[in-house]
Each structure stands twice: as structure tokens, then as C-alpha cells.
Amino acid sequence: MGRVTGSVHTAGCEWLQYDYAPGLVPSGRPEPFTMWRYTSLLPLAEGPVGYPLPVGGTPLLPAPALRSALGTPSLWVKDETRGPTASNKDRATALVIEDGLRRGLDTITTASTGNAAVATAFGAAAAGMRAVIFVSADCQEDKLALMAQAGAWVFQAPGGYAAAVDLSRAAVAEFGWVDRNTGVNPLTTEAKKTVALEIWEQLGRRIPDVMVAPVGDGPTLVALEKGFAELVACGVAARRPRLVGVQAQACQPLVRAWLGSSPTSDELAPGSTVADGIAVLRPAVGDAVLRAVRSSDGAMVAVSDTELMEAVGLLASTAGVGAEPAGAASVAGLRSALRDGLVDPGETIAVLVTGREIKAAGSPPQGRVAVADRLDEVRQALGSPAV
């Protein structure tokens, strides 16, 4: 692996640093093409990877019909829906579980609006770990069923997503579980940065001019910045792309912060947007997102639910990519950025499609989903004093 030289806390986010050099970046044809191709830039000791599911190496699509529809001849679609649970959350889950397996731990926890929880449940099942997941009380029934069918214990927090995060973090401190919480464990950022490394390699070792990504908690965009910055630090790229972050109009705390204005109540209404995956009132690394966008000379934009649903249809009909509304937010955001002159149509643009809807067959198994707002309720449900 690349030698980790330390870590830096910046804008509420912990960044691991390496002894950067061109040799850390792989060369030659990738066989096979997965995120583990970049272990030299991941904090893993030498040795075989035990995580059993194939993760990473997702396609970068030229999508000629989408290019024509948007008038962007150099547009590329990074399709993260091809992972084991159809979202970019599979990357973070894989690295966190691999680290936990190497440390001999047997339980992983996270709080999530849905996709990270599903990825954690399935990843843990494949790796032989127990998953204990905390979600908001309004988490979609299909996603609850998927988590529970994969064998996870699922606890709904009446206080919403922020309360779910707090409860999961308290469980980590109390029981010593593996912490997969977004923006807390730096391994989640390390894993997600491999998207940037792949895009660079798939573009013929070139950096796009613009990178557009959805923003909820924020680590996906921050990880993209880190990946591109590390290519520069290794001496194989001369610059980073401009970053454009996209939020839902009904939940846009970071867009408002970017514009320097206070959000209204209908701009902080996560329950009223179809993009539940990015509807986060308290972004875990919000300051780091704003710093990344600012330092790249990028922008933050908000899009309506109508625009999000139009982007879902556009991706399906012109690129053959099925996406959930949050996953299609990058395309909706690009259209907005083009209208506002924030992006030139002739630039090389990469949009990140973060995930698609997956449906469960049937309901959650009985006894696997419970309501909890205190750790003693979690302990009781799991049936062990030591948990």
C-alpha cells in the first residue's frame, strides 16, 4: 500500500495523507477493474482482500443521445448503479468491512436514509458480519425490507435521520462496533475517492473540466476532490476539475450557505422531496463540501422535484441508465448549471449517477425491524447484555 504519513482535520473532515509519488498510481490494462486496483492509495496493509463482493470499476458512458439532448458533446456518465446494491455506497461499505475483518470485529453499524444501509446489510451478509442499522422513522418500506431480508437488525429512530446518526455513533462508543457512518469514518472517503481515480483512467488519464455530483451528507463530493487532488499530488495530473454540487430544492442547506443566505422553511423540508437520498438537514461534512467547491472554483445548485424526475426520465431514455431521483440529481444540476452559464457546453463534463431504486420481494422478516431511541432498547432487542 501507499505509506500513510498522517491525517489532517479540515473543515470537519479527516483526510488521510500518503507518501505521494507516481508509482502509487497503477499503469497498464486493469484486469480485473475494481476499486482494489487502487490499494496503493488506500490505507490497507499488504495481503489478499477478503471482501467477497465485486465493487468498483463501474462504466464511464459516452451516452451520445444524452449528449445530443443537452448539447454537451464531451459529456460522460459515471454509472454507479452497477454495484452489488446499485449505488456508490457499495465502495465505502467494502473498505470499512475489509478493515473490520482484518481487525477481527464481527458487527458493523451505520445510520442512513436508505442506500448506505442497504449496502451495509448486504455487504455484511456476504462477509459474515452482523449489521445493526439505524434509520429515520419514515425510511421507505422497500428499503427496510431489503435490509432485514439481508439479515440486518434495523432500528427506526423517531427523531429522524439526525437522531439515527446520534444513536449509531453512541452504539459504536458503547459496544465497540465497526463504524460505517458517512463522514465519520475516514475510510468512507478513501473508498469513494476511487471514483475520481477511475474517471481519470477511463478518460485516458485525463481530468474532466467539470465534475457534477449530488450532495446530501457531502462525503461523495469531498471524496471526489480528494481523489483528483491525489492524482495531482502523485504528479500524474496537472489540475483538478471544477466541482458542482447538487441539492434538492426542498432541502438545500449547503446551497443556501454557498449563496450566503438563510434558507426558508420550505427549503429545509426533507420529507417533501422525492430525492430522499440527499435530503439531509445536517450534512456530516458540510463545511468540507463548501471548501471543496470554493477551492475548485465550482458552484452549488438546487433543483426542483420536477427537474429531478425529468432527469430520471432523460437518463433512462437517452443513456439507458435507471436512476433514483437522488442519483439523477447530477443530470438535473448540470441542466441548471448550463442554463445559468456556470458550465460551458463544450467542456469535458462528468456527471456522477450515484444509485437507482431496488425493490424488495415481500415485507421485512418479523422481529428484524424495531423502533428505538435509546441504547437500552437496542440492547434489549438484540438479546445480549454485551451486545
N, C-alpha and C positions, 0 to 999 in steps of 0.2 A: 504493500500500500504506500501511498504518499505519506511522508512523515508529518504528523500533526504537530505544529510548532506552538500551538496555544489557541486561545479563544478570545474573542472581543465582544463585549456587550455594547451594542449600538442601537439607539432608538428602540429600546425594549426587546431586542432580538439578539440571541447569542450566535455568533459566527465562528465556526472552526476555521483555523488557518493552517496551511500546509507549506512545506518547503518547495515552493513552486519552481518548475522547470519544464522545458518542452517534453522531456521524457515521460512526464506523468500522463500525457495525452496519447491514447493509443493510435497506432497507424495501421494501415493495411485493411483488407476487407474484413468486416465484422462477421464472425462465424462462431456461435450464433449471435444475433444482435439483441442483447438485453441490457438492462441497466448495470448489470455486473461487469460489463465491458469497461466501466469506469472505476473499478475498485481502487486504482491508484489515486483517485481523488475522493475516496470515501474512507471514513475512519474505521476500517476493518483490518485486523491482523491477517497475515498470510494464511491461506488454508482454504479448503473447499467450502462453498456456500451450501448451507443445509436447507435454506428456504425452498420449498418444493414447487411453488407455482411460477410460471414464466412471467416476468414483469419487465416492462420497458421495450425498447426497440419498436415503438409504435410508428405507423407510417406518417410521412410528410407528403400530403397530397397536393398536386397542382390544381386540381378541380377547374378545368377550363371553362365549364359552363358558369360556375360561380364567378370566376374572373371576368367573364363577359357581362354578367348581370350587374356587377359592381363597378365595372370599368377599371379594374386593377389587374393589369397584365402580369404582374410579378407577385401575385398573392399565393400563399401556401397555407394549407390547413394541417396543423399538427393534431392528429386524431387520437386522443387518449381514451376513446371509448372501446379500444381493442384490448384492454387489460382484462384480467380474470373477473373483476366485478364491474367492468365498464366505466371506470373513472381513474383520474390521475392519483386518487388516494391510494391505489394499489402500491405505488412506489414507496411512499412513506411507511406504509404498513410492512412491506417486505424488509426494509432495512431495520426498522425498530424490532421486528420479531427475530431477524437474524442475530441482532445484537443480544436480545434476551435469551435466545437459545444458547449462545456462546457463554452467557453468564449463568446458565443453569436455572433460569427462572421459569415459572410454569403458568403465570397469569398475566394477562395484558388488559389494560383498561383505556378507554377514551370517552370523551364526550363529543357528540356530533349532531348535526342537523340531518344526517342520513347516510351520505356516501362513505365517509370515513368509517362510520360504524359498520356498514355492510362489508367494506374491505377488511376491517379488523376481524369481524366474525368469521369470514371465510378463510382469511389468512391464518388465523389461529387454529381453525379446524384442520386445515391442511398440515400445519406444523405440529399438531398435538398439544396445543396450549389451550388453557381456559380463557375465554373472553368475557369480561364484565363491562357492559356498555351503559352509558348514561345519555339519555336523550330528553328533549323537551316533551311536554305532555301532548303536544299537537303533532308529533312525528307521524309521518304517513304510515297507514296501516300496512301497506305493502312492504315498506322498509323494515318495520317491526317484525313482520313475518319472516323476511329474509334473514335477519339477524338471528332470530330464535330458531329457525329451521337449521341454521348452521351450528347450533349448539350453544350460542351465546346466552348469558344471563343479561337481561335488559331491564334497566330501571328508568322509569319516566319521572322527571323532576317537575313538580307542579309550578315551580318558579321560573320555568323556561330554560332556554339554552344556557344563559349565563349561570344559572343555578346548577345545571347539569355539569358544566365545567368545574365549578367550585367543588361539587361532590366527588367527581372523579379525581381531582387533584388531592382532596382530603384522603381519599382511599389509597392513593399512592403513598402518601406520607404515613398513613396508619398501618398499611398491610405490606408495603414493600413491593408492590406490583410493578410491572413494566408500564411506563407512562408513554402512551402514543399521542398525547394531546397536542393538537396543532399549535405551533408557535411556542410551545414549552420545551419539548424535547428537540434539541438542535438536529438530531438525526432526521427529523421530518423534512427540514430544509435541505439537508445534504442529499436526501433521496430525490426530492423534487427538482433539484438543480440539474439532474441528469437530462431533463427535458431540453434545457438550453444546449447542453453538450451534444445531444442527438441532432437538434436542429442545425447547429453549426456543421456537423459532419454530413448530414443529409443534403445540405446546400453546397456541398463540395468544399467544405472547410471555409465557408464564408459566413459572415454575420449579417442578419437581415437589417434593414434600415429601421424597421418598426416592429415591435412585438406587442400584441394585444392580448390581454388576459382578464378573465373575471376576477373580482375581488370580494371575498367575504371576510374571513379572518385575516387574510393577507399573505400567508406564507408562500402561496404559489407564485405570486408576483415577486416577492422578495427572493425566493429561490432562483427564479429566472435571472434576476440581477446578479446573484452570486455566481451562477454558472457562467454567464457571459463574462463577468469580471475576472473569473479564474482563468478563462481562456486567454484574456489579455495578460494576466499575471504570469502565465506559463510561457508567454512570448509567441503564441501561435495565432493571435488575433490582435488587430491594431486598435479596435474600438468596441464599445458596447452599443446595442440598439437603443432607440428611444422607446420607453415603456409607456403604454396606455392601459390604465386600469379601468375596469367597467363595473359599476354597481347598478342595482335596480333602483328605479326612481322612488319606489316606496320605502327603500331602506338604503340611504346613501350618506352615512355619517362621514366617510372619508372624502367623498366628492365635495360635500359642504365645507369640510375642513380645508380642502385644497383650494376652494374658491374664496375662503376666508369669510364665510357667512354661517350663521346658525341655522340648522335645519328646522323646518316646521314639523308639526306633529305628524302630518301625512307623509313626511319624508323619513320618518322613523317608525314605520308601521310594518314590521317584518311579516306579520300574519296576513297582510293584504297583497303580497306579491306572489306570482307563480314561480318565482326563482328562489325557492326555499333554501337552496344550497349556498346562496350568497347573502341571505337575509340575516345579517349579524349586526346587532346593535353595538356590541363592544368588541371590535376587532382585536384579536390577540396581539398582532404586531402592526397596529395601525400607524404608529409613528415611523416604523421602518418602511412601510409602504410609501408614505409621503416623501420620505428621504430618498428612496429609490427612484420614484417618479421625477422628483425635482432634480436629482443629480444627473439623470439621463436626458434632461430637457424634454420630458414627456408630458403627459396630461392624465387627468381623471375625468371620466364622463359618466352620466347617468342615463339609463334608457327605460322607457315605459314597458309595461307588460305587453302592450300591443306590439311594440318593436321586438320584444323578446320572442313572442310567438311567431311573428313574421320571420325572424331569424331561424327558428326551429324548422319552419316550412322551407325556407330558402336552402338551408344546409341539406335537407332531405332531397329536395327536387333538383338541385344543381351540383351536389357533391356526393350524394349517396351516403351521407353521414347522418345517422339518427342521434339526436341530442336532446337532453332535457333543457328546459329554459335557462337554468343557470349555466349549463355547459355551452349553450349557444350565445351567451352574453357577449363573447368577444366579437362575433359577427355583427350583432346589433350595435355594439360600441364602435366598431370600425365604420359602419354606415354613418353613425353620428359624427365621428371624427372627420370623415371625408366631407360631410356637409358643412362642418364648421371650419374647414381649412386647417385642421390640426395634422392631417396626414395628406401627403401628395399621392394621387392615384398611381403615379409612375414609380413610386418607391417599391423596394422589395419588402413585403409585409408578411409576417407570420401571425396567424391567429390560433390561439390555443382553445380547442374544444375539450373541455375538462371531463364530460361524462354524459351518459344517456340513462334514461329510465330503464330499470329492470323490474320485472314483476315477479311476485311470489305465487306459487301454486298452493292455494289454501291459506289458512289462518295460522297464527303463531301457535306452537305447541303449548298445551296447558301448563301453567306454572313457570314458564320461562320469562314472562313479562310481568313486572310489578311496578307499583308507584312507590317512590321513596324520596324523602327529603332530608333524611338523617342517616349517618353511617350505621347506627344500631339496627335500623330497618334492613339495610343491606346485609349486615352480618346475620341477622335472623333468617332472611330469605335464603342465603347461601348455606345455612345449616351447620356452620362450624365456628366455634369460638375464635379459632385462629385465622379463619377465612383463608 
